[in-house]
């Protein structure tokens, strides 16, 4: 069984940027997402850059047997995850009552169930190799989100799970880190229905910067990485201000954006 780094949601955005960073540091990769063509294009790019060509496994991790099928494909190929990067995820903009229920449950299936499944499924191999787990969360995980209620809740789960696993596995030399970016202009915006000006520019960071800081933080054994000073400050506000006040402001902002 050959040790590899598994990266989910690797077809674009932060996932693709993370693949480039891990490859540049000598990791053998397995890239997975639903879109096989985009994964192969990224694998070709990485190989052309002088690195070992990543393995490509197309998978729908939001489906009930998606993680199981991915694990079977890895085992068949003799590949053993030493690092797991749980990047796959999405959100939807709108009042929870107005969005199709199945689409919102799909957020939970991918952002939480699949992430938890893969984390626990490969925990033995990650521990054996003394590797690490990088869970891509968001600054949204530190505050409630009127207008993106399920997404914010899903990322709060990721932050909480990662915090606990970081403590539980530290004595076994396993690194567990939550990467919590602010807004990053990727395909996420289009899928979620977010307008380009939904977030102020001072919060935005590039996928490349987020990926670089995430990798460095994971390897340094950090529990939490929040790229950008403004984003770090945003996550601190809920600790010092009454939650009702934070919620009132976020609701006011959402109402203005929705009705304006």
Buried (B, 14 or more C-beta within 10 A) or exposed (E): BEBBBBBBBBBBBBBBBBBBBBBBEEBBBBBBBBEBEBBBBBBEBBEEEEBBBBBBBBBBBBBEEBBEBBBEBBEEBEBBBBBBBBBBBBBBBBEBEEBEEEEBEBBBBBBBBBBBBBBEBBBEBBBBBEBBBBBBBBBBBBBBBBBBBBBBBBBBBBBEBBBEBBEEBEEEEBBBBBBBBBBBBBEBBEEBEBEEEBBEEEBBBBBBBBBBBBBEBBBEBBBBBBBBEBBBEBBEEBEEEEEEEBBEBBBEEBEEBEEE
